């Protein structure tokens, strides 16, 4: 077992030291995270349970030493901490490693000393060592831009309905579909439905059977990121899909985190039963917690089949926020996903085309060479006053186009210093990097 003696990272000065965690830290770190990140007592207990899960229960990708702690050297008191949750995502089916920093926090009296920056420098080294070329984080606006991140991928769009939108059963009518708790034996079915469903997304989180098993059978039921998993089945017991939701109310009601049906099943037919289940379960949670449940909802990103099935019966829309994304070796990542980019060329009006494209980020850039529809070169290139390039993106805004979050035209409209000097290059860049739907829920 790792101990505090062999996981010290460095002395930060001012009586502070930075080290890696161990399972021995479960009590102190859980209390720290519960205090720093919670909004109320129930939230605090859920954050404590999540931290304990990560440190003490077997996780498919996370280990007990994957937190960083900054401590007062004299007292051992934790003053700042964060972690890194490794996972695998895919880009048009091409898998790549992702490092997800989470539970980032510092005591108020220690803020402004660069403690988070020091920890991010360390976990970015871990990402290189572990082969995780992309980092993503959710969190407060702007802050992580300081460490090389750009808001560049849709995160968590929702739509909500209310009591008037709950379809009523007719007198004497029975539910056609049942929603029952999932068991371990259901996991292969759930995994297969998930794999089919995420094909509609450009960027996807890869969830193995091991990950589904962890989420269903290992996580503490009180953890903030733990969801109730259910199978939707016909009256004859045929599994048709699955549903995941929290075991407590959100601000006004109960929201489905995942709702998916296997191919060949009608969303119009099944969804009324799912809505009635969510509404009734929300009322149950409300009675248990002494609250009021006034809504039901679906967290399906910017677009989802259930949105189209219900239409105006989901009248409230919360547009997606954004993942903050970091890609430190952009040529390396683009070369990794080269087959996907070439497939886009092959299926477009530019099939067999040849062209050199110099992409400027002002202080650095890319040189992309297309020969007969193949990407023969993707490499670093440096713009200069004599050679400004063919197309330009300020700062890290190109990541928005890379991950399908914004089109070139949208970026050009938003940033006066985003420009393209030929229509040919604009067309090619839109083919290579189209705006495209993604809805990724990360591993926690």
C-alpha positions in Angstrom: 0.0 0.0 0.0 1.2 3.5 -0.8 2.1 5.6 2.3 2.5 9.3 2.8 6.3 8.8 3.1 6.8 7.7 -0.5 4.3 9.9 -2.3 5.6 13.4 -1.5 5.9 15.4 -4.7 7.6 18.6 -3.6 7.9 21.4 -1.1 5.9 24.4 -2.1 7.5 26.8 0.4 5.6 28.9 3.0 5.2 25.8 5.1 3.3 23.9 2.4 4.0 20.5 0.8 2.4 18.7 -2.1 1.9 15.0 -2.2 -0.1 12.2 -3.7 -3.0 10.6 -1.8 -3.5 7.2 -0.3 -6.4 5.3 1.1 -5.2 6.6 4.5 -6.5 10.0 3.5 -10.1 9.0 3.1 -11.4 10.6 6.3 -9.6 13.9 6.0 -10.0 14.4 2.3 -13.7 13.4 2.3 -14.4 16.0 5.0 -12.3 18.6 3.0 -14.2 18.0 -0.2 -17.5 17.9 1.6 -16.8 21.3 3.1 -15.3 23.0 0.0 -17.7 21.9 -2.7 -21.1 21.5 -1.0 -24.1 23.8 -1.1 -26.1 22.2 1.8 -25.8 19.3 4.2 -27.2 16.7 1.9 -24.8 17.8 -0.8 -21.9 17.6 1.7 -22.7 14.0 2.5 -22.9 13.0 -1.1 -19.5 14.6 -1.8 -18.0 12.7 1.1 -19.4 9.5 -0.2 -18.0 10.2 -3.7 -14.5 10.9 -2.3 -14.6 7.8 -0.2 -15.6 5.7 -3.2 -12.6 7.0 -5.2 -10.1 6.3 -2.3 -11.4 3.1 -0.9 -13.5 1.2 -3.4 -12.1 -0.6 -6.6 -12.6 1.8 -9.5 -12.1 0.8 -13.1 -9.6 3.6 -13.9 -8.9 5.5 -10.7 -6.4 4.6 -8.0 -6.1 5.7 -4.4 -3.0 7.8 -5.2 -4.7 9.8 -8.0 -5.5 12.8 -5.8 -3.0 15.5 -5.1 -3.0 17.1 -1.6 -1.4 20.3 -0.5 -0.9 20.3 3.2 0.4 22.5 6.0 3.7 20.8 6.7 3.5 21.5 10.5 -0.1 20.3 11.0 -0.9 18.0 8.1 -4.1 20.0 7.4 -5.3 19.8 3.8 -5.5 23.3 2.3 -5.9 22.4 -1.4 -6.6 19.3 -3.5 -7.7 18.0 -6.9 -7.6 14.6 -8.7 -7.3 13.0 -12.1 -9.8 10.5 -13.3 -8.5 8.6 -16.4 -10.9 7.4 -19.1 -11.3 6.6 -22.7 -13.3 8.6 -25.2 -13.6 8.3 -28.9 -13.7 10.7 -31.9 -15.8 9.3 -34.7 -15.0 5.9 -33.3 -11.3 6.4 -32.9 -10.4 5.9 -29.2 -8.2 8.3 -27.2 -7.2 8.7 -23.6 -8.7 11.5 -21.5 -7.6 12.9 -18.2 -10.5 14.4 -16.2 -9.4 16.7 -13.3 -12.1 16.9 -10.6 -12.8 18.0 -7.1 -10.6 21.1 -7.5 -10.7 23.2 -4.4 -8.7 25.4 -2.0 -9.4 26.8 1.5 -10.4 30.5 1.1 -7.5 31.8 3.1 -5.0 29.9 0.8 -6.4 31.1 -2.5 -4.4 33.3 -4.9 -1.1 31.5 -4.1 -0.9 29.4 -7.2 -1.6 26.1 -5.5 -4.1 25.0 -8.1 -1.6 25.9 -10.9 1.1 23.8 -9.2 -1.2 20.8 -9.0 -2.4 21.2 -12.6 1.3 21.2 -13.8 1.7 17.9 -12.0 -1.4 16.2 -13.3 -0.6 17.4 -16.8 2.7 15.5 -16.4 0.7 12.4 -15.3 -1.4 12.7 -18.5 1.8 12.6 -20.7 3.1 9.6 -18.8 -0.2 7.7 -19.0 -0.9 8.5 -22.7 -3.9 10.8 -22.1 -3.6 13.4 -24.9 -6.7 15.3 -24.1 -7.8 16.8 -20.8 -11.4 17.8 -20.0 -12.9 19.5 -17.0 -16.3 20.9 -16.0 -16.5 23.9 -13.8 -16.7 27.6 -13.3 -16.4 29.8 -16.4 -13.0 31.1 -17.5 -10.9 29.8 -14.6 -9.3 26.8 -16.3 -8.3 28.9 -19.4 -5.4 29.9 -17.2 -4.1 26.4 -17.5 -4.5 25.9 -21.3 -8.2 24.9 -21.5 -10.8 26.1 -24.0 -14.6 25.8 -23.7 -15.0 23.6 -26.8 -17.6 20.8 -26.4 -21.3 20.6 -25.4 -22.0 19.5 -21.8 -25.3 18.6 -20.2 -28.3 20.1 -22.1 -31.7 19.5 -20.5 -35.4 19.8 -21.2 -38.2 19.8 -18.7 -41.9 19.2 -18.4 -44.4 19.7 -15.7 -47.5 18.1 -14.3 -49.7 19.3 -17.2 -47.3 17.5 -19.5 -47.5 14.1 -17.8 -49.6 11.8 -20.1 -52.5 10.3 -18.2 -53.6 6.7 -18.4 -57.2 6.2 -19.4 -59.7 4.6 -16.9 -58.9 0.9 -16.7 -55.8 1.3 -18.8 -52.7 -0.5 -17.6 -49.0 0.5 -18.2 -47.7 -1.2 -21.4 -44.1 -0.9 -20.2 -42.5 -1.5 -16.8 -39.4 0.2 -15.3 -37.6 -2.1 -12.9 -34.2 -1.9 -11.1 -31.3 -3.3 -13.1 -29.2 -6.2 -11.9 -25.7 -7.4 -12.8 -27.2 -9.8 -15.4 -28.7 -6.8 -17.2 -25.4 -5.1 -17.8 -24.5 -6.7 -21.2 -27.9 -5.5 -22.5 -27.4 -2.0 -21.1 -23.9 -1.8 -22.5 -25.1 -2.8 -26.0 -27.9 -0.2 -25.9 -25.5 2.5 -24.8 -23.0 1.5 -27.6 -25.7 1.8 -30.2 -27.1 5.1 -28.8 -23.8 7.0 -28.7 -23.2 6.3 -32.4 -25.2 9.5 -33.0 -22.5 11.5 -31.3 -19.2 12.6 -32.8 -17.4 12.4 -29.4 -18.3 9.6 -27.0 -17.2 8.2 -23.7 -16.3 4.6 -23.9 -18.1 2.6 -21.2 -17.0 -1.0 -20.8 -18.9 -3.7 -18.9 -16.5 -3.1 -16.0 -17.5 0.5 -15.8 -21.2 -0.3 -15.9 -20.7 -2.8 -13.2 -18.9 -0.3 -11.0 -21.6 2.3 -11.5 -24.4 -0.2 -10.7 -22.9 -2.5 -8.1 -19.9 -0.8 -6.5 -20.6 2.9 -6.0 -22.0 4.0 -2.7 -25.7 4.7 -3.1 -25.2 8.1 -1.4 -22.4 9.3 -3.8 -23.2 12.4 -5.7 -22.4 10.9 -9.0 -24.2 7.6 -8.4 -27.4 7.0 -10.4 -30.3 4.5 -10.1 -30.2 2.3 -13.1 -33.4 0.7 -14.5 -34.4 -1.5 -17.4 -37.4 -0.7 -19.4 -39.3 -3.8 -20.5 -42.5 -4.8 -22.2 -45.4 -6.5 -20.5 -44.0 -9.8 -21.7 -40.6 -9.0 -20.0 -38.6 -8.2 -23.1 -35.9 -5.6 -22.3 -36.4 -2.5 -24.5 -34.1 0.1 -23.1 -32.6 1.5 -19.9 -33.0 4.6 -17.7 -30.7 6.3 -15.2 -31.6 9.0 -12.7 -30.4 10.4 -9.3 -31.8 9.0 -6.1 -32.7 12.5 -4.9 -34.5 15.5 -6.4 -32.8 18.3 -8.3 -33.9 21.9 -8.0 -37.5 21.3 -9.0 -37.9 17.6 -9.9 -36.4 14.4 -11.1 -34.3 14.3 -14.3 -33.3 11.2 -16.4 -29.5 11.3 -16.9 -29.7 8.5 -19.5 -32.8 7.3 -21.3 -32.1 5.1 -24.3 -34.0 2.4 -26.3 -32.7 -0.3 -28.4 -33.0 0.0 -32.2 -36.5 -0.8 -33.6 -38.4 0.4 -30.5 -40.8 3.3 -30.8 -39.9 6.4 -28.7 -43.5 7.6 -29.1 -44.9 4.4 -27.7 -42.5 3.8 -24.7 -41.9 7.4 -23.5 -45.3 8.0 -21.9 -44.7 5.2 -19.4 -41.2 6.5 -18.7 -42.6 10.0 -18.0 -45.2 8.6 -15.6 -42.4 6.6 -13.8 -40.2 9.7 -13.4 -43.1 11.8 -12.2 -44.2 9.2 -9.6 -40.7 8.6 -8.5 -40.1 12.3 -8.1 -43.2 12.6 -5.9 -41.9 9.7 -3.8 -38.5 11.4 -3.3 -40.4 14.7 -2.5 -42.4 13.0 0.2 -39.3 11.3 1.6 -37.3 14.6 1.8 -40.1 17.0 2.7 -39.8 18.8 -0.6 -42.0 19.5 -3.6 -41.5 17.9 -7.0 -42.9 20.1 -9.8 -41.1 18.8 -12.9 -39.6 15.9 -14.7 -36.8 16.1 -17.3 -34.3 14.5 -19.6 -30.6 15.3 -19.8 -30.1 14.5 -23.5 -27.7 17.2 -24.6 -28.6 19.6 -27.4 -30.7 17.0 -29.2 -32.1 13.6 -28.3 -34.9 11.3 -29.7 -37.0 11.9 -26.6 -37.0 15.7 -27.3 -38.4 15.0 -30.7 -40.9 12.5 -29.4 -42.3 14.9 -26.8 -41.9 18.2 -28.7 -43.9 20.9 -26.9 -44.5 18.6 -23.9 -40.9 19.5 -22.8 -41.5 23.3 -22.8 -38.5 24.3 -20.7 -35.0 24.2 -22.4 -31.7 24.6 -20.7 -29.1 24.9 -23.4 -25.8 22.9 -22.9 -22.9 24.4 -20.9 -19.4 23.4 -22.2 -16.6 21.1 -21.3 -13.3 22.9 -21.0 -10.8 21.0 -23.2 -7.0 21.0 -23.4 -5.0 19.4 -26.2 -1.3 20.2 -25.6 0.0 18.3 -28.6 -2.5 19.3 -31.3 -0.5 17.8 -34.3 -0.2 14.6 -32.4 -3.9 14.4 -31.7 -4.8 15.3 -35.3 -2.5 12.6 -36.6 -4.2 10.1 -34.3 -7.7 10.9 -35.6 -6.4 11.2 -39.2 -8.6 8.3 -40.5 -11.7 10.1 -39.4 -10.6 13.3 -41.2 -9.7 11.4 -44.4 -13.1 9.7 -44.2 -14.8 13.1 -44.2 -12.8 14.1 -47.2 -13.7 10.9 -49.1 -17.4 11.4 -48.4 -17.4 15.0 -49.6 -17.2 17.2 -52.7 -13.4 17.3 -52.0 -12.8 13.6 -52.7 -9.4 13.2 -54.3 -8.5 16.9 -53.7 -5.0 18.2 -53.1 -4.1 21.4 -51.1 -1.7 22.7 -48.5 -3.4 24.6 -45.6 -1.5 26.8 -43.2 -3.5 27.3 -40.0 -2.4 30.2 -37.9 -3.0 30.5 -34.1 -1.0 33.7 -34.3 1.9 32.6 -32.0 2.0 29.1 -33.5 0.2 27.1 -36.1 -0.4 23.9 -38.2 0.6 22.9 -41.6 -1.8 20.4 -43.2 -1.1 18.8 -46.6 -3.8 17.0 -48.5 -2.6 14.9 -51.5 -5.3 13.2 -53.6 -7.7 13.1 -50.6 -5.1 11.8 -48.1 -3.6 13.8 -45.2 0.1 13.3 -45.9 1.3 15.9 -43.4 0.0 17.4 -40.2 2.8 19.2 -38.4 3.6 22.3 -36.4 4.1 25.5 -38.4 5.1 29.0 -37.3 3.3 32.1 -38.8 5.2 35.2 -39.5 4.6 38.7 -40.8 5.8 37.5 -44.2 3.6 34.3 -44.1 0.4 34.8 -42.2 -1.2 31.5 -43.4 -4.5 30.7 -45.1 -6.8 30.7 -42.1 -6.5 32.0 -38.5 -8.0 31.2 -35.1 -7.2 33.4 -32.1 -5.9 31.7 -28.9 -7.4 28.1 -28.6 -10.7 28.8 -30.5 -9.7 26.2 -33.1 -10.5 23.5 -30.5 -14.2 24.6 -30.8 -14.1 23.7 -34.5 -12.1 20.5 -33.9 -14.7 19.1 -31.4 -17.7 20.1 -33.5 -18.8 22.8 -31.0 -18.8 25.7 -33.4 -18.6 26.0 -37.2 -16.0 28.2 -38.9 -18.7 30.7 -39.8 -19.8 31.0 -36.2 -16.2 31.6 -35.0 -15.7 34.1 -37.8 -18.8 36.0 -36.7 -17.7 36.0 -33.0 -14.1 36.8 -33.4 -12.9 39.6 -35.7 -9.4 38.0 -35.8 -10.7 34.7 -37.1 -10.4 34.9 -40.8 -9.8 32.9 -44.0 -8.2 34.2 -47.2 -9.7 31.8 -49.8 -13.1 30.1 -50.2 -11.3 26.9 -51.1 -9.7 26.7 -47.7 -12.9 27.6 -45.9 -14.7 24.8 -47.7 -12.0 22.3 -46.9 -11.8 23.3 -43.2 -15.6 22.9 -42.9 -15.3 19.4 -44.4 -12.5 18.4 -42.2 -14.0 19.9 -39.0 -17.8 20.1 -39.3 -20.1 21.3 -36.6 -21.5 18.1 -35.2 -23.5 16.8 -32.2 -21.8 15.3 -29.2 -23.3 14.6 -25.7 -20.7 13.0 -23.5 -21.2 12.0 -19.8 -17.8 11.3 -18.3 -16.7 8.6 -15.9 -16.7 9.8 -12.3 
